[in-house]
């Protein structure tokens, strides 16, 4: 989980509190005019979203294929909302450097700006708390679940539960191969050598789940740099055997470490159930071939998109989406039908994706909003305005032009009528 240190709510600066109050005073008026429309009154002016900024500081590195779709998804969310996104990846991860960049957000991201951060270790977590204390508006994502108390929101997976689910899936896969469920030997490969908090949490969960099984044992295989598939394959080839004896019945690895596990098993001639975290198209290909039995997803697209979108909303409305949003873990035992677009971050037309992946034409997507109220009122007008703006941002269609108020009509019958429109051949 998050920090074990005392929470900073009692120390939060007056400047930070005043900033929140000032933003909230304009929030409702701003929400009703989040795009340049002509129907604003004299007291409410349209918002130029291009003046708003979201800054992202993550522990991602440029050579890691996991972080490319994460970053591109954030840019899609920025394009949808019309704000400016600042998001660079590091050449290499250095906790002290990242911590300094996070603390600097209190000075660099202050006016019509909100930030997205990951929290890979205690050093960065302390920097996040300091930045919040000094007035920065931060949204957490990916690493550090559930994040410090004063984050605006956190979008991520419960990594301890992800590890536990991986343990359960490994045992279930062994049973399917004819294993009697007793004395299973399960290993988890950590390609970050114990340096990343989320992988430490996964290990804690997996170890607990495995050791709850009869006579089962769990082993953590720490791999030092360089983190390349050939290097990890060679290292693992020496760790999976003791002389001629194969040491493990199931091996679980994160992202490209799972590919290295397959290579090491091939080198050693050992057989084992193989599972992975953080799927990509390569891992889905191996699953389709029967080489990987399960994958545990934290749903990276959701983490990146929703964190950026929510930060954007705060930057130009002053309204924050507060709370913890668990994006995972999600256990996958068969490749999804559209996984050819997984590494392309589900591109929106007219983008040109890689072969085998069709871009998404959002104009074909229709959404119906039905409210069981007799008439519109001030509250629902506000919700309706937000729904129309969101649909405009995303380029999708709201049936009936917005929320539909059923009035005296029978709501189930009314929804059934709308369902016919939703299921039309040209719509989704």
C-alpha positions in Angstrom: 0.0 0.0 0.0 1.0 3.6 0.5 3.0 5.4 3.0 3.2 4.3 6.7 4.2 7.8 7.8 1.8 10.2 9.4 -0.5 11.9 6.9 0.2 15.5 6.1 -3.4 16.9 6.3 -2.7 18.8 9.5 0.4 20.4 7.9 -1.2 21.4 4.6 -0.3 24.9 3.8 -2.7 27.8 3.9 -1.7 28.6 0.3 -2.8 25.2 -0.8 -6.1 25.5 1.0 -6.8 29.0 -0.4 -6.0 27.8 -3.9 -8.6 25.0 -3.6 -11.2 27.4 -2.3 -10.6 29.9 -5.1 -10.8 27.2 -7.7 -14.0 25.7 -6.3 -15.7 29.1 -6.3 -15.4 29.2 -10.1 -15.9 25.5 -10.6 -19.6 25.3 -11.4 -19.6 28.3 -13.7 -16.6 27.0 -15.5 -18.1 23.5 -15.9 -21.0 25.1 -17.8 -18.6 26.8 -20.2 -15.8 24.4 -20.8 -15.8 24.9 -24.5 -16.1 28.0 -26.6 -19.9 28.2 -27.0 -22.0 31.3 -27.7 -24.6 30.5 -25.0 -22.6 31.9 -22.1 -24.1 34.7 -20.0 -22.5 38.0 -18.9 -21.1 36.4 -15.7 -19.6 33.3 -17.3 -16.9 33.3 -20.0 -15.9 30.4 -22.1 -12.7 28.7 -21.2 -9.6 28.6 -23.5 -8.4 25.1 -22.7 -5.2 25.7 -24.6 -4.0 27.8 -21.7 -4.3 24.8 -19.3 -1.4 22.3 -18.8 -0.9 18.9 -17.4 2.6 17.9 -16.4 3.5 14.2 -16.0 6.4 12.9 -14.0 6.8 9.1 -14.1 9.6 6.6 -13.5 9.3 5.4 -17.1 12.4 5.2 -19.2 12.7 5.8 -23.0 13.9 2.3 -23.8 11.2 0.4 -21.9 8.4 -0.6 -24.4 5.9 -0.6 -21.5 6.1 3.2 -21.2 5.6 4.1 -24.9 1.9 3.2 -25.0 1.5 4.7 -21.6 2.9 8.0 -22.7 1.0 8.0 -26.0 -2.3 7.3 -24.2 -1.7 10.4 -22.1 -1.3 12.5 -25.3 -4.6 11.1 -26.6 -6.3 12.3 -23.4 -4.7 15.7 -23.8 -5.8 15.9 -27.4 -9.3 15.0 -26.4 -9.5 17.7 -23.8 -7.6 20.4 -25.8 -5.0 21.0 -23.1 -1.2 21.1 -23.3 0.7 18.0 -22.0 4.3 18.0 -20.8 5.4 14.3 -20.6 9.0 13.2 -21.0 10.6 9.8 -20.2 14.0 9.4 -18.5 17.1 8.0 -20.1 17.5 5.9 -16.9 15.6 5.9 -13.6 17.2 7.7 -10.6 14.9 8.2 -7.6 16.7 11.3 -6.4 16.3 13.0 -9.8 12.7 12.1 -10.1 12.0 13.3 -6.5 13.6 16.7 -7.4 11.4 16.9 -10.5 8.3 16.1 -8.5 9.0 18.7 -5.8 9.6 21.3 -8.5 6.0 20.9 -9.6 5.0 23.1 -6.6 6.8 26.0 -8.4 6.3 25.1 -12.1 2.8 23.7 -12.2 0.7 26.3 -10.4 -1.6 28.3 -12.7 -4.2 26.4 -14.7 -2.0 23.3 -14.2 -2.3 19.9 -12.6 0.2 17.1 -12.6 0.2 13.3 -12.9 2.9 11.3 -11.0 3.9 7.8 -10.3 5.2 6.8 -6.9 7.8 4.0 -7.4 9.5 4.2 -4.0 9.7 5.9 -0.6 12.0 8.7 -1.9 9.5 9.8 -4.5 6.6 9.4 -2.2 8.1 11.9 0.2 8.6 14.3 -2.7 5.0 13.9 -3.7 3.9 14.7 -0.1 6.1 17.8 -0.1 4.9 19.0 -3.4 1.2 18.6 -2.3 2.1 20.4 1.0 3.5 23.3 -1.0 0.3 23.6 -3.1 0.7 21.3 -6.1 -2.4 19.5 -7.4 -1.2 15.9 -8.1 -3.0 12.8 -9.5 -1.3 9.5 -8.8 -1.2 6.6 -11.2 0.5 3.2 -11.9 2.9 2.8 -9.0 2.4 3.5 -5.4 -1.2 2.3 -4.9 -3.1 3.7 -3.1 -0.9 6.8 -2.8 -0.6 9.5 -0.1 -3.8 10.8 1.4 -3.6 14.2 -0.1 -3.5 13.1 -3.8 -6.4 14.4 -5.8 -7.1 10.9 -7.0 -5.1 7.7 -7.7 -5.7 5.5 -10.7 -3.9 2.1 -10.4 -3.9 -1.5 -9.6 -3.7 -3.1 -6.1 -0.4 -4.7 -6.7 -0.5 -6.9 -3.6 -3.7 -8.4 -4.9 -2.2 -8.7 -8.4 0.6 -10.8 -7.0 -1.9 -12.9 -5.0 -4.0 -13.4 -8.2 -0.9 -14.5 -10.1 -0.2 -17.1 -7.3 -3.8 -18.4 -7.5 -3.6 -18.6 -11.3 -0.3 -20.4 -11.2 -1.7 -23.1 -8.9 -4.9 -23.4 -11.0 -2.8 -23.8 -14.2 -0.8 -26.5 -12.5 -4.0 -28.4 -11.5 -5.1 -28.2 -15.1 -1.9 -30.0 -16.2 -2.6 -32.8 -13.8 -0.7 -31.6 -10.8 -2.2 -32.8 -7.5 -1.9 -29.3 -5.9 0.7 -30.4 -3.3 4.2 -29.0 -3.0 4.2 -26.7 -5.9 7.4 -24.7 -6.5 6.6 -21.2 -7.9 9.1 -18.5 -8.8 8.6 -14.8 -9.5 11.1 -13.0 -11.6 11.8 -9.4 -10.6 13.7 -7.6 -13.4 14.0 -4.5 -11.3 16.2 -6.2 -8.7 13.9 -5.3 -5.8 14.0 -1.5 -6.5 10.4 -0.8 -7.5 7.7 -0.7 -4.8 4.9 -2.1 -7.1 7.0 -5.3 -7.8 7.7 -5.6 -4.1 4.0 -5.5 -3.4 3.4 -8.1 -6.1 5.9 -10.4 -4.5 4.3 -10.0 -1.1 0.9 -11.0 -2.5 2.2 -13.9 -4.6 4.3 -15.3 -1.7 1.3 -15.2 0.7 -1.0 -16.9 -1.9 1.5 -19.7 -2.7 2.4 -20.4 0.9 -1.3 -20.8 1.8 -1.3 -23.8 -0.5 -0.4 -27.3 0.8 3.4 -27.7 0.9 3.9 -25.0 -1.8 6.9 -22.7 -1.8 7.6 -19.4 -3.4 11.0 -18.0 -4.6 11.9 -14.5 -5.8 14.5 -14.3 -8.6 16.1 -10.9 -8.6 17.7 -9.9 -11.8 20.4 -7.1 -11.9 20.8 -4.7 -14.9 21.0 -4.8 -17.9 17.3 -5.4 -18.3 17.3 -6.8 -21.9 15.6 -10.0 -22.9 18.9 -11.7 -24.0 20.6 -10.7 -20.7 17.6 -11.9 -18.6 17.4 -15.1 -20.6 21.0 -16.0 -19.9 20.7 -15.1 -16.2 17.5 -17.1 -15.8 19.0 -20.1 -17.6 21.3 -20.5 -14.6 18.7 -19.8 -12.0 16.0 -22.2 -13.1 18.2 -25.3 -12.7 20.5 -27.0 -10.2 22.7 -29.2 -12.2 20.3 -31.3 -14.3 17.4 -30.7 -12.0 14.6 -28.2 -12.9 13.8 -26.2 -9.8 10.3 -24.7 -10.5 6.9 -25.9 -11.5 5.6 -22.4 -12.4 7.5 -19.2 -13.2 5.9 -15.7 -13.3 7.6 -12.6 -14.8 6.8 -9.0 -15.5 6.4 -7.8 -19.0 9.5 -8.7 -21.1 10.8 -10.9 -18.3 8.1 -13.4 -19.3 9.6 -13.7 -22.7 13.0 -14.2 -21.1 11.5 -17.0 -19.0 10.3 -18.8 -22.1 13.8 -18.5 -23.6 15.4 -19.8 -20.5 13.1 -22.8 -20.3 13.9 -23.6 -23.9 17.6 -23.4 -23.1 17.4 -25.6 -20.1 14.9 -28.1 -21.4 12.7 -27.5 -18.4 8.9 -27.4 -18.5 6.9 -25.1 -16.3 3.6 -23.1 -16.2 4.4 -19.6 -17.3 2.5 -16.5 -16.3 3.1 -12.8 -16.8 2.2 -9.3 -15.5 1.6 -6.3 -17.7 0.6 -7.9 -21.1 1.6 -6.7 -24.5 1.0 -8.0 -28.0 4.1 -10.3 -27.7 2.8 -11.9 -24.6 -0.7 -12.4 -26.1 1.0 -14.0 -29.1 2.7 -16.5 -26.8 -0.6 -17.1 -25.0 -2.3 -17.8 -28.3 0.5 -20.4 -29.0 -0.1 -22.0 -25.6 3.2 -21.0 -24.1 1.8 -18.6 -21.5 -1.0 -19.8 -19.4 -2.2 -16.6 -17.7 -1.5 -12.8 -17.6 -2.3 -10.3 -14.9 -3.2 -6.8 -16.2 -3.2 -3.5 -14.4 -5.0 -2.0 -17.4 -2.3 0.6 -18.3 -4.5 2.4 -20.8 -7.1 3.2 -18.1 -4.4 4.4 -15.7 -2.8 6.7 -18.2 -6.0 8.0 -19.9 -8.1 8.6 -16.8 -5.3 10.2 -14.8 -4.5 12.7 -17.6 -8.2 13.4 -18.3 -8.9 14.0 -14.7 -5.9 16.3 -14.3 -7.1 18.2 -17.4 -10.5 18.7 -15.9 -9.0 20.2 -12.8 -6.7 22.5 -14.8 -9.6 24.2 -16.5 -12.6 23.8 -14.2 -11.0 23.8 -10.8 -13.0 20.6 -10.0 -11.2 17.5 -8.9 -12.3 13.9 -9.2 -11.4 12.6 -5.8 -11.0 9.0 -4.7 -9.2 5.8 -5.4 -9.9 4.2 -8.8 -8.7 0.6 -8.9 -7.8 -0.3 -12.5 -6.9 -3.9 -11.7 -5.8 -6.6 -11.3 -7.5 -8.3 -14.2 -6.7 -12.0 -14.8 -6.5 -13.0 -18.5 -6.5 -16.6 -19.6 -7.2 -16.1 -23.3 -6.1 -13.4 -25.7 -8.7 -10.7 -26.2 -10.1 -10.4 -29.7 -8.7 -6.9 -30.4 -5.2 -7.4 -28.9 -3.6 -6.5 -32.2 -4.2 -2.8 -31.1 -2.8 -3.3 -27.6 0.7 -1.9 -28.3 -0.8 0.8 -30.6 -2.8 2.2 -27.6 -6.0 1.8 -29.5 -5.5 4.6 -32.0 -8.3 7.0 -32.9 -9.0 7.6 -36.6 -7.5 9.0 -38.8 -4.3 7.7 -37.1 -2.5 5.0 -39.0 -1.9 2.0 -36.8 0.4 -1.0 -37.4 -0.7 -3.8 -39.6 -3.5 -5.9 -38.2 -4.9 -3.0 -36.0 -7.8 -0.9 -37.2 -8.2 2.6 -35.9 -11.3 3.4 -33.9 -13.9 5.6 -35.6 -15.4 7.3 -32.6 -18.2 8.8 -34.6 -19.7 5.2 -34.7 -20.0 5.1 -31.0 -23.3 6.1 -29.5 -24.1 6.5 -25.8 -27.5 6.9 -24.2 -28.0 8.6 -20.9 -31.4 8.0 -19.2 -32.5 9.7 -16.0 -35.6 8.6 -14.1 -36.8 12.1 -13.3 -39.9 13.9 -14.5 -38.3 17.1 -15.7 -34.9 18.8 -16.0 -33.7 21.0 -13.1 -30.6 23.0 -12.2 -28.7 20.0 -11.0 -29.4 17.8 -14.0 -28.7 20.7 -16.3 -25.2 20.7 -14.9 -24.8 17.0 -15.4 -26.3 17.2 -18.9 -23.8 20.0 -19.8 -20.9 17.9 -18.6 -22.1 14.8 -20.5 -22.4 16.8 -23.8 -18.9 18.3 -23.3 -17.5 14.8 -22.6 -19.1 13.5 -25.8 -17.8 16.4 -27.8 -14.3 15.8 -26.4 -14.4 12.2 -27.3 -16.1 12.6 -30.7 -18.9 10.2 -29.8 -22.6 10.7 -30.2 -25.1 11.2 -27.4 -28.5 9.8 -28.4 -31.2 12.4 -28.3 -28.5 15.1 -27.9 -28.0 14.6 -24.2 -29.6 13.0 -21.1 -33.1 11.8 -21.6 -35.6 12.4 -18.8 -38.2 9.7 -18.7 -40.9 11.7 -16.9 -44.0 9.6 -16.6 -42.8 7.0 -19.1 -41.9 3.5 -18.0 -38.1 3.6 -17.7 -37.5 -0.1 -18.7 -39.6 0.3 -21.8 -37.9 3.6 -22.6 -34.5 2.1 -22.3 -35.5 -0.8 -24.5 -36.5 1.8 -27.2 -33.1 3.4 -27.0 -31.4 0.0 -27.1 -32.8 -0.5 -30.6 -31.0 2.7 -31.7 -27.8 1.7 -29.9 -27.8 -1.7 -31.6 -28.3 -0.3 -35.1 -25.8 -1.8 -37.7 -23.8 1.4 -38.0 -23.4 2.1 -34.3 -21.7 0.7 -31.2 
